[in-house]
Amino acid sequence: MKSLFIINLIVKISIGLICAGLAFNLFVVVHSTIAPQYYDKLVLNQRGGLEYTVNLSQPSDSNTIYNNGKNLNIPFSRITFTSKIFIFLRILLEQSILLLILFELLKISFSIKKHSSFFVNNSIYFKRIGVYLIIYLAYNFISDISGVHVSMNSSAGVYRQAIPCTNININDYVTTLLFMTMAFIASTIFKEGERIRIDNELTV
C-alpha cells in the first residue's frame, strides 16, 4: 500500500503542476499583451510551445524569426492577442489530454482498493488511456505537419507569419506508441482476468 500511496501522490502532483502551468500560460498571454517589454526573451517554438532563451538577437520588423541554433522561434511579444489566445487553446488541448490520462490512472489506483470490481474497471480505464494516447499522438502529428501560424504586429501593421516544424522528435512518437500498446495490452489482460473470474464463480 505504500507504493500505491507514492503513485497516487505522484499523479496528484502531476495534475497540480499541469493545472498550475495552464494558469501561468494564461497569465503570460494576458500580461504579455499589456506589458510586452517584459517578454523580450520569450519565444514561440516550432511545435507551438513557449520557452525562454537568452541567445537572441533583436530582429527587425522584416525578419521576426529568431534563429537559435537549429531552432526557429517567433518572438512572443510581437504576436497579436488573438493569436496568443489560439496558442493558449492549443496548449490547453494538449494538456487536457494528459490530464484525462492522469485521472484514469487515479481511477486505476482507487480501483485497486476495491477488489470486487478490480478487473472490469481497470480494463475500461486502460482502454481509455490507450484511446487518449491515440488522440494525443494524432494531435502532435497534425501539429508537427502544419507548423505554427500566427499574426504578428509590426510598424507596417499586422501580417501573418508561419514557420514549419523541422525538428520533429521521432522518439516522442515511439514512446507514445509504446505506452499506447502497453495500455491496450493491460486492458485485454484485465478483461480476460474478469472473464476467468466469472467462469470460476460459475464453476464453484
C-alpha beads as a LAMMPS data file, in Angstrom:
LAMMPS data file: protein, C-alpha beads

204 atoms
203 bonds

1 atom types
1 bond types

-500.0 500.0 xlo xhi
-500.0 500.0 ylo yhi
-500.0 500.0 zlo zhi

Masses

1 110.0

Atoms # bond

1 1 1 0.000 0.000 0.000
2 1 1 2.981 2.287 0.487
3 1 1 3.838 2.059 -3.222
4 1 1 0.200 2.805 -4.044
5 1 1 0.351 5.925 -1.882
6 1 1 3.511 7.081 -3.691
7 1 1 1.875 6.522 -7.092
8 1 1 -1.205 8.481 -6.004
9 1 1 0.996 11.296 -4.747
10 1 1 2.997 11.460 -7.992
11 1 1 -0.159 11.509 -10.131
12 1 1 -1.782 14.207 -7.979
13 1 1 1.373 16.336 -8.057
14 1 1 1.489 15.948 -11.856
15 1 1 -2.130 17.075 -12.130
16 1 1 -1.380 20.076 -9.920
17 1 1 1.687 21.025 -11.962
18 1 1 -0.234 20.838 -15.252
19 1 1 -3.068 22.993 -13.867
20 1 1 -0.535 25.487 -12.480
21 1 1 1.231 25.546 -15.842
22 1 1 -2.016 26.265 -17.674
23 1 1 -2.835 29.082 -15.257
24 1 1 0.650 30.546 -15.754
25 1 1 0.356 30.330 -19.551
26 1 1 -2.964 32.168 -19.404
27 1 1 -1.364 34.863 -17.237
28 1 1 1.510 35.211 -19.732
29 1 1 -0.939 35.575 -22.638
30 1 1 -2.786 38.415 -20.911
31 1 1 0.194 40.133 -19.291
32 1 1 2.392 39.971 -22.401
33 1 1 -0.289 41.937 -24.245
34 1 1 -0.414 44.583 -21.513
35 1 1 3.349 44.789 -20.898
36 1 1 5.198 43.181 -23.841
37 1 1 8.555 44.713 -22.784
38 1 1 8.880 42.049 -20.073
39 1 1 8.735 39.212 -22.587
40 1 1 11.580 40.018 -24.983
41 1 1 13.208 36.643 -24.287
42 1 1 10.010 34.581 -24.554
43 1 1 9.570 32.829 -27.884
44 1 1 7.102 30.515 -29.572
45 1 1 8.940 27.436 -30.806
46 1 1 8.274 25.328 -33.882
47 1 1 5.952 22.975 -32.011
48 1 1 3.739 25.736 -30.632
49 1 1 5.235 25.760 -27.136
50 1 1 6.561 28.700 -25.124
51 1 1 10.148 28.885 -23.920
52 1 1 12.648 31.408 -22.600
53 1 1 16.013 31.741 -24.280
54 1 1 18.934 34.093 -23.772
55 1 1 20.746 33.613 -27.098
56 1 1 18.622 36.025 -29.102
57 1 1 19.453 38.923 -31.362
58 1 1 16.809 41.646 -31.678
59 1 1 15.114 41.173 -35.063
60 1 1 13.947 43.833 -37.449
61 1 1 10.289 44.178 -38.445
62 1 1 11.011 42.388 -41.702
63 1 1 12.691 39.433 -40.012
64 1 1 10.842 38.361 -36.898
65 1 1 12.050 34.793 -36.685
66 1 1 14.871 34.115 -34.262
67 1 1 17.435 31.641 -35.462
68 1 1 18.608 29.979 -32.242
69 1 1 20.977 27.262 -33.370
70 1 1 18.897 24.783 -35.366
71 1 1 15.571 26.014 -33.998
72 1 1 13.381 28.711 -35.494
73 1 1 11.372 30.696 -32.965
74 1 1 8.857 33.546 -33.082
75 1 1 9.153 36.409 -30.527
76 1 1 6.055 36.115 -28.351
77 1 1 5.838 39.840 -27.572
78 1 1 5.082 40.655 -31.220
79 1 1 2.283 38.136 -31.651
80 1 1 -1.243 39.593 -31.688
81 1 1 -3.583 38.926 -28.768
82 1 1 -5.938 36.832 -30.925
83 1 1 -3.093 34.554 -31.980
84 1 1 -1.946 34.283 -28.360
85 1 1 -5.411 33.056 -27.397
86 1 1 -5.244 30.391 -30.117
87 1 1 -1.788 29.402 -28.869
88 1 1 -3.161 29.018 -25.339
89 1 1 -6.094 26.938 -26.618
90 1 1 -3.622 24.733 -28.450
91 1 1 -1.629 24.216 -25.262
92 1 1 -4.874 23.681 -23.310
93 1 1 -5.977 20.920 -25.682
94 1 1 -2.677 19.083 -25.402
95 1 1 -2.514 19.364 -21.609
96 1 1 -6.189 18.368 -21.259
97 1 1 -5.414 15.034 -22.921
98 1 1 -2.614 14.466 -20.423
99 1 1 -4.971 15.381 -17.566
100 1 1 -7.521 12.832 -18.777
101 1 1 -4.810 10.146 -18.764
102 1 1 -3.739 11.094 -15.234
103 1 1 -7.338 10.970 -13.989
104 1 1 -7.675 7.462 -15.443
105 1 1 -4.514 6.471 -13.573
106 1 1 -6.100 7.780 -10.381
107 1 1 -9.182 5.655 -11.059
108 1 1 -6.965 2.604 -11.511
109 1 1 -5.287 3.356 -8.197
110 1 1 -8.645 3.676 -6.428
111 1 1 -9.891 0.514 -8.127
112 1 1 -7.034 -1.483 -6.628
113 1 1 -8.541 -0.804 -3.194
114 1 1 -11.905 -2.196 -4.362
115 1 1 -11.221 -5.823 -5.226
116 1 1 -14.834 -6.537 -6.183
117 1 1 -14.607 -4.529 -9.417
118 1 1 -10.856 -4.690 -9.914
119 1 1 -10.682 -6.425 -13.277
120 1 1 -13.626 -4.939 -15.153
121 1 1 -12.918 -1.359 -14.092
122 1 1 -9.228 -1.445 -14.862
123 1 1 -9.891 -2.928 -18.284
124 1 1 -12.065 0.082 -19.090
125 1 1 -9.592 2.581 -17.615
126 1 1 -6.608 1.211 -19.527
127 1 1 -8.620 1.153 -22.743
128 1 1 -9.482 4.839 -22.250
129 1 1 -5.813 5.627 -21.675
130 1 1 -4.988 3.896 -24.957
131 1 1 -7.639 5.933 -26.786
132 1 1 -6.394 9.186 -25.228
133 1 1 -2.860 8.330 -26.338
134 1 1 -4.099 7.774 -29.897
135 1 1 -5.694 11.240 -29.810
136 1 1 -2.507 12.711 -28.303
137 1 1 -0.384 11.062 -30.996
138 1 1 -2.662 12.280 -33.800
139 1 1 -2.733 15.799 -32.344
140 1 1 1.065 16.018 -32.186
141 1 1 1.397 14.620 -35.709
142 1 1 -1.020 17.209 -37.129
143 1 1 0.733 19.979 -35.170
144 1 1 4.136 18.940 -36.496
145 1 1 2.907 18.723 -40.087
146 1 1 1.011 22.030 -40.028
147 1 1 3.712 24.029 -38.226
148 1 1 2.995 27.327 -36.472
149 1 1 0.864 30.105 -37.987
150 1 1 0.344 33.392 -36.136
151 1 1 -0.432 37.057 -36.738
152 1 1 2.405 39.476 -35.953
153 1 1 2.495 43.178 -35.059
154 1 1 4.964 45.439 -36.865
155 1 1 5.395 49.112 -37.705
156 1 1 3.774 48.400 -41.085
157 1 1 0.742 46.760 -39.479
158 1 1 -0.415 43.200 -38.819
159 1 1 0.809 40.367 -41.023
160 1 1 0.793 36.568 -40.988
161 1 1 3.876 34.613 -40.005
162 1 1 4.429 30.865 -40.382
163 1 1 7.330 28.546 -39.640
164 1 1 7.448 24.826 -40.459
165 1 1 8.415 22.275 -37.838
166 1 1 11.831 20.978 -38.923
167 1 1 12.777 19.481 -35.562
168 1 1 10.391 16.516 -35.273
169 1 1 11.376 14.189 -32.435
170 1 1 10.750 10.607 -33.562
171 1 1 11.484 9.340 -30.043
172 1 1 8.354 11.101 -28.768
173 1 1 6.208 9.196 -31.253
174 1 1 7.885 5.881 -30.460
175 1 1 7.439 6.416 -26.715
176 1 1 3.773 7.329 -27.128
177 1 1 3.185 4.271 -29.325
178 1 1 4.871 2.085 -26.719
179 1 1 2.684 3.373 -23.863
180 1 1 -0.412 3.126 -26.063
181 1 1 0.357 -0.523 -26.866
182 1 1 1.002 -1.295 -23.195
183 1 1 -2.320 0.318 -22.229
184 1 1 -4.309 -1.789 -24.696
185 1 1 -2.438 -4.956 -23.647
186 1 1 -3.200 -4.214 -19.972
187 1 1 -6.857 -3.626 -20.875
188 1 1 -7.018 -7.004 -22.619
189 1 1 -5.326 -8.769 -19.681
190 1 1 -7.746 -7.322 -17.125
191 1 1 -10.718 -8.127 -19.364
192 1 1 -9.551 -11.719 -19.689
193 1 1 -8.963 -11.841 -15.937
194 1 1 -12.559 -10.764 -15.346
195 1 1 -13.821 -13.481 -17.699
196 1 1 -11.783 -16.123 -15.883
197 1 1 -13.045 -14.892 -12.506
198 1 1 -16.661 -15.152 -13.640
199 1 1 -16.065 -18.657 -15.060
200 1 1 -14.531 -19.765 -11.758
201 1 1 -17.515 -18.424 -9.791
202 1 1 -19.928 -20.287 -12.084
203 1 1 -17.884 -23.456 -11.735
204 1 1 -17.982 -23.257 -7.949

Bonds

1 1 1 2
2 1 2 3
3 1 3 4
4 1 4 5
5 1 5 6
6 1 6 7
7 1 7 8
8 1 8 9
9 1 9 10
10 1 10 11
11 1 11 12
12 1 12 13
13 1 13 14
14 1 14 15
15 1 15 16
16 1 16 17
17 1 17 18
18 1 18 19
19 1 19 20
20 1 20 21
21 1 21 22
22 1 22 23
23 1 23 24
24 1 24 25
25 1 25 26
26 1 26 27
27 1 27 28
28 1 28 29
29 1 29 30
30 1 30 31
31 1 31 32
32 1 32 33
33 1 33 34
34 1 34 35
35 1 35 36
36 1 36 37
37 1 37 38
38 1 38 39
39 1 39 40
40 1 40 41
41 1 41 42
42 1 42 43
43 1 43 44
44 1 44 45
45 1 45 46
46 1 46 47
47 1 47 48
48 1 48 49
49 1 49 50
50 1 50 51
51 1 51 52
52 1 52 53
53 1 53 54
54 1 54 55
55 1 55 56
56 1 56 57
57 1 57 58
58 1 58 59
59 1 59 60
60 1 60 61
61 1 61 62
62 1 62 63
63 1 63 64
64 1 64 65
65 1 65 66
66 1 66 67
67 1 67 68
68 1 68 69
69 1 69 70
70 1 70 71
71 1 71 72
72 1 72 73
73 1 73 74
74 1 74 75
75 1 75 76
76 1 76 77
77 1 77 78
78 1 78 79
79 1 79 80
80 1 80 81
81 1 81 82
82 1 82 83
83 1 83 84
84 1 84 85
85 1 85 86
86 1 86 87
87 1 87 88
88 1 88 89
89 1 89 90
90 1 90 91
91 1 91 92
92 1 92 93
93 1 93 94
94 1 94 95
95 1 95 96
96 1 96 97
97 1 97 98
98 1 98 99
99 1 99 100
100 1 100 101
101 1 101 102
102 1 102 103
103 1 103 104
104 1 104 105
105 1 105 106
106 1 106 107
107 1 107 108
108 1 108 109
109 1 109 110
110 1 110 111
111 1 111 112
112 1 112 113
113 1 113 114
114 1 114 115
115 1 115 116
116 1 116 117
117 1 117 118
118 1 118 119
119 1 119 120
120 1 120 121
121 1 121 122
122 1 122 123
123 1 123 124
124 1 124 125
125 1 125 126
126 1 126 127
127 1 127 128
128 1 128 129
129 1 129 130
130 1 130 131
131 1 131 132
132 1 132 133
133 1 133 134
134 1 134 135
135 1 135 136
136 1 136 137
137 1 137 138
138 1 138 139
139 1 139 140
140 1 140 141
141 1 141 142
142 1 142 143
143 1 143 144
144 1 144 145
145 1 145 146
146 1 146 147
147 1 147 148
148 1 148 149
149 1 149 150
150 1 150 151
151 1 151 152
152 1 152 153
153 1 153 154
154 1 154 155
155 1 155 156
156 1 156 157
157 1 157 158
158 1 158 159
159 1 159 160
160 1 160 161
161 1 161 162
162 1 162 163
163 1 163 164
164 1 164 165
165 1 165 166
166 1 166 167
167 1 167 168
168 1 168 169
169 1 169 170
170 1 170 171
171 1 171 172
172 1 172 173
173 1 173 174
174 1 174 175
175 1 175 176
176 1 176 177
177 1 177 178
178 1 178 179
179 1 179 180
180 1 180 181
181 1 181 182
182 1 182 183
183 1 183 184
184 1 184 185
185 1 185 186
186 1 186 187
187 1 187 188
188 1 188 189
189 1 189 190
190 1 190 191
191 1 191 192
192 1 192 193
193 1 193 194
194 1 194 195
195 1 195 196
196 1 196 197
197 1 197 198
198 1 198 199
199 1 199 200
200 1 200 201
201 1 201 202
202 1 202 203
203 1 203 204
